[in-house]
Amino acid sequence: MIRALTGYSTRNPWKVIALWVVLGISLALLSPMLLARVTQSQTGDFLPKSYDSAAALRIAEDDFGMKPDATTVTVLVARTDGQALTAADQQRVEAEAAKLAQRRVVMPRKDDEPAFLVPDRSQTPRVAPAMVAPDRSFELLSAELTGNAADEGVQGVYRAFRDATVARFADAGMRTGFTGGLADAVDTADSHRTAATVGSALVMGLIVLLNVLVFRSVAAALLPLLAVAMIGSVAGGAVAVAATLTGLKLDAGTPGLVSVVLLGIGVDYLLFLLFRFREHLRARPEQPAREAAAQVTARVGTAITSAALTIVAAFATLGVASFGQFRSLGPAIAVAVLVMLLGSLTMMPALLAACGRGMFWPSRSLRRQPGEGFAARFGALVARRPLPMLLAALARLGALAAGMTGIRMDYGLGGAGDRTPAAATAAEISRTLPAGVSDPTSVYVVTTDGTTLTPGRAGGPAPPPPPPGGGGGGGC
């Protein structure tokens, strides 16, 4: 089977390359639409039904009419001069909130994006007053949007809603702040966008630089990355198609994780083929390049297949996990790795056969056998003195791990390490109200005998009437 795939690819390289290019471009355009249909917007639906939080979600949906994919944003409104809100200010805030609740927020879209390929997340949020601070320094509004906080479309809708809200209250002489899970996710993504872009560029640049230094060739440096990108596009579409056919629901973060895995293993497999191809050409300078490509890829393809199937089997075991995100992530990555394996056995052999010795131009390294390098000398040293080298490696790893001593992880809004606007708003709220107000957790209490539930039976006193002026109160 492996020899049949690699043999056909090296005999018909341009047909194979053209097929992968067409599939890659087509599925890159269709993937957003396909993935939108198989993406689960409510993270809680991935939980086993026996979990308390999953049961609470069903109660909220069935008995209280809440949307299963609702996400709440807490909006802080205060006077710009720092004075306490007056009754007139509070009425103005609530009037503006009512207007916002009637305004449809349109999802921004790039000019070059066809409308039918991009899922439309436009919606009319539910906006309502939540509570007024005891010192009347601010009022909180509750804005409900629908969709997964990790969905870029939902994040775009939130940005449009945030900008419109800021502008509306600014005209009234008031400032606003936003917090909650969605607001924190968007602020974190925005604050890290530049770092992520620079980091990705540096990683890609480093890969290209290392390839140039090793192969002394522009083609050998760039073609593997282009091949991985093309195969990755096909893999993303294959994951969406497989999920559609099987009814599997994916998390919004799955495509990003799939891309990371494919980049690592794809570059590894393709560079492995390049190294062996160069060695073969050095040993047999008179052999035609296509024949050499066929022999190398057939032999190396066995090792690549073994490695890929091991990864597939490892990720496929997540299909029996109780947590739904893992149960869908494992098979998704397994399908993507299978596509990368297929690309490694077809597209890369076709590239080697099509380029031949030109793959390593303008390097002249094919004409001479390289001398013993640093890696060979270091390997010989490890073989001669295994125990001292093992102890030295453990010592270095221990020194590096020592940097983790005393580290404290904080996943809450407004943590010590957070510097986002959402975290600042959460911190401002927590100075006056309980910290949970920023991102509230609802508790649902039901009777076991089907009778009416009263505040007294729930274990607490009846709630006090709301204060004059309409300020609502929070509760569970």
Summary of the structure (lengths in Angstrom):
residues: 476
radius of gyration: 29.1
end to end distance: 61.9
largest distance: 94.5
contacts: 1438
relative contact order: 0.14
helix: 63%
strand: 7%
